[in-house]
Amino acid sequence: MSIIKSFSLILFSLTFCCCQSIKTKNKPFAVAKEGSVVINIDTTAYKKFLEDNLFADRKVVLNTIQIKEQKTLSSGETFYYVYLATKDKKIKVARWLNKKGDNFYVNDEIEEGPLFEQSYLICEGGGDCGPEVYIDKENRLWGCSKIIACYVEGVKMECSSAKTYIEPYEE
């Protein structure tokens, strides 16, 4: 094979791979249709991806996946996130979604500054333990309780939280 043909084949392969990645990256995670939200990815594969990457040290099975709408604790602004949970709801996972028209997107762009939209929130515990967002000045912060504090003297927190980043999910 000539050098020109080899170079052309390599260039085509690189272009094809890059374009496929960009196409997947810009695909809506979910779409609002006729009063409900339809998740636009393979939910079984996505749950398995998160189980393997977020809980590599133990066996966790995420049974529930849905798109949720909620209000921030501080300003009452509406926000959206993908919500996953175990059957007993003791472990809950959340990831911020940007809504554009009827489409919901994850943001995997790594930029300088806070990586709020790229993080996964993990809440563990019963009761009211679940994803919450608080806006402090211009910064959005994840938490797992309506109590905005790391420690409150005399109050037993029934909920633990962790935030983490993993490689973007691609179909």
N, C-alpha and C positions, 0 to 999 in steps of 0.2 A: 504494500500500500504506500502511496506516495506521501510525502510530508504534508502537502497541501490537503489531501483527502483526510489524513489523520487529524490535522489541525481543525479542519471543518467539522469532522465528527465530534471532536472534543468540544468545540465551541457550541455546536448544536445541543449536545448533551447538557452542558452547563446552562445554556439558555432554557432548555426544557425543564430542568430540575428547579431552577430559580423561579420560573414562571409558575410551576406547580405549587411551590411553597407559598408564593405570594397569593395565589388563588385561594389556597386553604386558609391562609392567614386573614384574609379580608372577608371570609365567609361569615354570615351572621350566625351567632351561637344559637339564637332563638328568634322566632317571628310571631308577632301578634296577629291572630287570624280569628275573625268572627267571635270576638269576646273572650278568647282564650289564648294562651301562649303555647306554641309548639316548639319543642326543642329540636334544633336542626342538625344535631350531631348524633353519632352512635352512642347512646347513653350507657349501654352495657360496657363498651370499651372505655368510655370516659371514667366511669365508676371504678373499673379495674385499674386504670392508669393512676387514679388518685389513691386507691387502696395500696397499691404497690409503692408509690412514691411518698405519700404522706405518713404511712404506717408500716414502714419496712421492718420495724422491730417487733411487730405483733400482728395478730390476725384481726382485721376489722373488715366488716362487710357493710358497704353503703347500700341500703335498700331504696331509699327515697331520693328522687332528684326532681326539682321543680324550680321555676322562676318565681321569685317573691318580690313584692312591692312593699316598701316600708317607709316610715318617716324617720329622719334623723332625730336624735334625742335633744340636740341643742336648738336647732332652728326650725324643725318640722318640715324640712325639705324632703320631697319624695326621692327615693333611690330604688334601684333594682339590683338584685344579685341572684346568682345561681346558688341553690340551697341543696345540700345533700345530708342525709342522716342515716344512722343505723336504725334497725327495726324498733329498738327500745327508746330511741331518740336521746340516748345518753351522749352520743358523739354527733356533733353537727359541724359541717364544713360550709364555708361561704366564700364566694368570689364576686367582686364588684362587676356589674355589667353597665355599659354605656348604652343608652337608648337613643336611636336615631330613626325617627319616623316610627315604623312598625317593627324595626329590627333591633336586636340586642347583640352587642359585641363585647368580647373580652379585649383588654388592652395588654398585649405582650411586649410593647415597645419599652425597652429599658433606657431610661433617660436619667440625667442627673437629678438629684432631689429625691423627695419621698417616692417610694414605690408602692403606694397604697393600692392602686388599681391592679398591680401585678401580684399582690400577695394573696395567699389563702389564709383564712381565719379558721381555726379549729377550736370549738367550744366543747368542753367535757363536763358533764354534770346534769343534774335533774332540775326540776322546778322551772324557773324562768330563765334558765341558762340558754342563751341563744344569741345570734348575731345582732349587733347594734352598731350604729355609726354615730359618732360625735364629731362636730365641727368646731375646732378651736382656732379662732382667727380664720385663716385660709386653709388650715390643715385638716384633712379628714382622718379620723382615727377609728380603727376597729376595736370593738370590745365585746364581751359576752354577757354583759349585765346592764341593767338600767342604772345601776350605781356607777358613777364615773369616778373610780378610784382604784388604786392598786391594793390598798389596805385600808380598812375602816376599823378602828379600835372597837372591840365589843361585838362586831358583826362577823359571823361565820359565813364565809363565801362558799357557796355550794357549787361553784363553777370555776373551772380553770380555763385559761385561754392560751393559745399559741398562734403566732403568725409565722408563715414560712413562704419561701419562693421555690418553685421548681421549674424545670425546663417546660416551655409551652407545650400544650397538648396539640398534636396534629393528627388529622385523620389520613 
